[in-house]
Amino acid sequence: MKLLVVDDEADVRSMYEQRFRKEVKSGQVVLHFALSGEEALAFLEANPDEMLILSDINMPGMSGLDLLKAVKEKRADRKVFMITAYGNDEYHSKAVAYGCDDYLTKPIDFAVLKEKVLA
């Protein structure tokens, strides 16, 4: 399973690499990272193969919700999980309306995330 993690906080990369260490080492998971919605869209254009997107909602420039909308407009079948530190109803409603496949709040329960990703 290929994962594209989109988050403007660079330290998120090391957290995902650490939490998915065994799965990456075994080849079960391949991790890719983008620091913005714009960077994620460019990466997806250059790498059209199947991958799950895990995107933060609050980011400068293009928000995760804007990214979700853009991704789903181009490929409705692409799976996108939204991740936020703010579990408010407005974000959740928009994410569902834009077609998110799952909605997770921080701090991320990586045991639950792994179950969803590897299912």
HUFENBEL-V858659 format. One line per field, one symbol per residue. phi: phi as a letter, one per 40 degrees, with the letter a starting at -180 (. if undefined). psi: psi as a letter, one per 30 degrees, with the letter a starting at -180 (. if undefined). Layout:
# HUFENBEL-V858659
phi=???
psi=???
This chain:
# HUFENBEL-V858659
phi=.cbbcbacccccdccccccbdcccccgcbbbbbbcaccccccccccbcccacbbbcccacgccccccdccccccaccccbbcbacbccccccccccccgccabbbcccccccccdcccc
psi=kkkjkjkfjffeeeeeeefgeeeeefgekkklkkgleeeeeeeeefiflklkkjklejklbkleeeeeeeefeejffkkkkkklfjhleeeeeeeeefgkfljkllkkjfeeeeeeeg.
